[in-house]
Amino acid sequence: MIEVKNVQHTFLIGKKGKEKRVPVLRNVSFDIPTGDIIAVVGKSGSGKSTLLQILAGFMKPEYGSICVNGQEVAAFTEAQSAAFRLKNFGFIFQNFQLMPSLTAFENIELPLKLQGLSPAIRKSRVEEIMARVGLGEVSDHFPNELSGGQQQRVSIARALVTKAPILLADEPTGSLDSETEQEILALIQQLNRELNLTFVIITHDEEVANIADQRYRMHDGALVKEGVTHAI
Ligand SMILES: Nc1ncnc2c1ncn2[C@@H]1O[C@H](COP(=O)(O)OP(=O)(O)OP(=O)(O)O)[C@@H](O)[C@H]1O
């Protein structure tokens, strides 16, 4: 369970001494129950990515509390945040953000190297997760030798391989055609169901928002709950 309470954030922009205060998050409060898919929709510039960055501990909120499974993460030091992030969060990006010089296998293996796991454990974990996301045959392919859908599967596998329980996704299907989008959304739903993973998905796309258990709209930094239309 993630509990976000009264989170407020302001950026200071412009030259030193003449900074302008730009409020980006205004009193944001919401709960993310474990195992739910949450969608955050909203216009460009409304504050969605800032909220994700703050949830993941990349940025401290100016004010407010973020409790992840009972731990107050907004109070962590940078080192604590980094360690917590590696254990608890996986990230899925619109542009996949794979390392071009590493194969599919090596991209997925990378977070396990950061965790200092042995080569044998890394190999078995990577093979298991590649099979689960439907990436059996492309282990030795480099990212530019993969389709967009396959690249996103690699990026999802990399997010899952550490067994992080919470996946933060920023426009995960934004670079994919509509058929591939459906495949990736089906995969997200399957992983959510089978592994009880929590997903927080930022999106402009109604199709994506439709798979969510709960949907929120960000409007000028304020987060408002919306009705959910899907019934599965
Ligand atoms: N590091 C920063 N310094 C100053 N202002 C920033 C910074 N990051 C974001 N902003 C501003 O904060 C506001 C919200 O940005 P944010 O990226 O959170 O919006 P968004 O809803 O994710 O937009 P998009 O859908 O285009 O990604 C914007 O006005 C942006 O210019």
The ligand as an SDF file (V2000), in Angstrom:
LIG
                    3D

 31 33  0  0  0  0  0  0  0  0999 V2000
   13.1940   20.1040  -13.1060 N   0  0  0  0  0  0  0  0  0  0  0  0
   12.2630   21.0360  -13.3450 C   0  0  0  0  0  0  0  0  0  0  0  0
   12.5220   22.3480  -13.0890 N   0  0  0  0  0  0  0  0  0  0  0  0
   11.5820   23.2960  -13.3100 C   0  0  0  0  0  0  0  0  0  0  0  0
   10.3410   23.0510  -13.7800 N   0  0  0  0  0  0  0  0  0  0  0  0
   10.0370   21.7720  -14.0610 C   0  0  0  0  0  0  0  0  0  0  0  0
   10.9640   20.7000  -13.8730 C   0  0  0  0  0  0  0  0  0  0  0  0
   10.3670   19.5280  -14.2270 N   0  0  0  0  0  0  0  0  0  0  0  0
    9.1210   19.8610  -14.6330 C   0  0  0  0  0  0  0  0  0  0  0  0
    8.9140   21.2000  -14.5340 N   0  0  0  0  0  0  0  0  0  0  0  0
    7.6540   21.9100  -14.8390 C   0  0  0  0  0  0  0  0  0  0  0  0
    6.6340   21.3150  -14.0540 O   0  0  0  0  0  0  0  0  0  0  0  0
    5.4180   21.2140  -14.7840 C   0  0  0  0  0  0  0  0  0  0  0  0
    4.9340   19.7750  -14.7650 C   0  0  0  0  0  0  0  0  0  0  0  0
    5.8360   18.9460  -15.4910 O   0  0  0  0  0  0  0  0  0  0  0  0
    5.6320   17.3710  -15.6100 P   0  0  0  0  0  0  0  0  0  0  0  0
    6.7610   16.8500  -16.4330 O   0  0  0  0  0  0  0  0  0  0  0  0
    5.4270   16.7960  -14.2770 O   0  0  0  0  0  0  0  0  0  0  0  0
    4.2560   17.2950  -16.4510 O   0  0  0  0  0  0  0  0  0  0  0  0
    3.5800   16.0600  -17.1740 P   0  0  0  0  0  0  0  0  0  0  0  0
    2.1440   16.1200  -16.8170 O   0  0  0  0  0  0  0  0  0  0  0  0
    4.3070   14.8050  -16.8660 O   0  0  0  0  0  0  0  0  0  0  0  0
    3.7850   16.4170  -18.7070 O   0  0  0  0  0  0  0  0  0  0  0  0
    4.0320   15.4400  -19.9760 P   0  0  0  0  0  0  0  0  0  0  0  0
    2.7400   14.6870  -20.1610 O   0  0  0  0  0  0  0  0  0  0  0  0
    4.3130   16.4160  -21.0840 O   0  0  0  0  0  0  0  0  0  0  0  0
    5.1980   14.5630  -19.6560 O   0  0  0  0  0  0  0  0  0  0  0  0
    5.7160   21.7750  -16.1670 C   0  0  0  0  0  0  0  0  0  0  0  0
    5.2670   23.1070  -16.1900 O   0  0  0  0  0  0  0  0  0  0  0  0
    7.2190   21.7120  -16.2800 C   0  0  0  0  0  0  0  0  0  0  0  0
    7.7000   22.7410  -17.1030 O   0  0  0  0  0  0  0  0  0  0  0  0
  1  2  1  0
  2  3  1  0
  2  7  2  0
  3  4  2  0
  4  5  1  0
  5  6  2  0
  6  7  1  0
  6 10  1  0
  7  8  1  0
  8  9  2  0
  9 10  1  0
 10 11  1  0
 11 12  1  0
 11 30  1  0
 12 13  1  0
 13 14  1  0
 13 28  1  0
 14 15  1  0
 15 16  1  0
 16 17  2  0
 16 18  1  0
 16 19  1  0
 19 20  1  0
 20 21  2  0
 20 22  1  0
 20 23  1  0
 23 24  1  0
 24 25  2  0
 24 26  1  0
 24 27  1  0
 28 29  1  0
 28 30  1  0
 30 31  1  0
M  END
$$$$
